[in-house]
Amino acid sequence: MSKAELVEKIAAQANLTKVDAEKSVNAFINVVTSSLKAGDDVTLVGFGTFTTGDRAERQGRNPQTGKTITIPAKKVVKFKPGKALKDEVAG
């Protein structure tokens, strides 16, 4: 599902205009992004938790040349689904 499709479905379900739904989606994305940048977790009970973690530096291989390369350490975003979401998707 694309962002445009998400906005359309939220507008229909919440009885909002597409403009208002898009503002809401953008606000949600901005709040989650800024919270994660600040080092805070975002927990939506029943849906899941967005967190950040550190990935250590590691060795990799260039698939074209076979040469060993060093992949630098970086911060990554993680999502752990909540029980209600897992149960709903599992069916």
C-alpha positions in Angstrom: 0.0 0.0 0.0 1.4 3.4 -1.0 1.1 6.5 1.2 -1.6 7.9 -1.2 -3.6 4.8 -0.8 -3.2 4.9 3.0 -4.4 8.6 3.0 -7.4 7.6 0.9 -8.4 4.8 3.2 -7.9 6.8 6.4 -10.0 9.7 4.9 -12.8 7.2 4.1 -12.8 5.4 7.4 -12.5 8.5 9.6 -14.8 10.6 7.5 -12.1 13.2 6.8 -11.1 15.1 3.7 -8.1 13.7 1.9 -6.2 16.9 2.8 -6.9 16.4 6.5 -6.1 12.7 6.3 -2.8 13.5 4.6 -2.0 16.1 7.3 -2.6 13.5 10.0 -0.5 10.9 8.3 2.4 13.4 7.8 2.1 14.5 11.4 2.2 10.9 12.6 5.4 10.2 10.5 7.0 13.4 11.8 6.3 12.7 15.4 7.6 9.1 15.2 10.7 10.2 13.3 11.6 13.0 15.7 10.9 10.8 18.7 13.2 8.0 17.4 15.9 10.6 16.5 15.7 11.8 20.1 16.3 8.2 21.4 12.7 7.7 22.6 10.6 4.6 21.8 7.1 5.0 20.4 4.7 2.4 21.8 1.2 2.0 20.4 -0.5 -0.5 22.7 -2.0 -3.4 20.7 -0.2 -2.2 17.5 3.5 -2.3 18.2 6.6 -0.5 19.3 9.1 1.5 17.2 12.6 1.5 18.6 16.2 2.2 17.5 19.2 0.0 17.9 22.9 0.1 17.0 24.3 -2.2 14.4 27.9 -3.0 14.9 30.6 -2.6 12.2 31.1 -5.9 10.3 32.9 -7.4 7.4 31.1 -8.0 4.1 32.0 -9.0 0.6 31.6 -7.0 -2.6 29.6 -9.4 -4.8 31.1 -8.1 -8.0 34.7 -8.3 -7.1 34.7 -10.7 -4.1 36.8 -8.2 -2.2 36.3 -8.0 1.6 34.9 -4.7 2.7 34.1 -3.1 6.1 30.4 -2.2 6.6 30.3 0.7 9.0 28.3 0.7 12.3 25.0 2.6 12.1 21.7 3.2 14.0 18.7 1.2 12.7 15.0 1.5 13.2 13.2 -1.6 14.5 9.5 -2.4 14.8 8.1 -5.1 17.2 4.4 -5.8 16.5 2.0 -6.0 19.5 0.0 -9.1 20.4 -3.3 -7.7 19.0 -1.7 -7.0 15.6 0.0 -10.4 15.5 -3.3 -12.1 16.4 -5.3 -10.2 13.9 -2.8 -10.9 11.0 -2.4 -14.5 11.9 -6.1 -14.9 11.5 
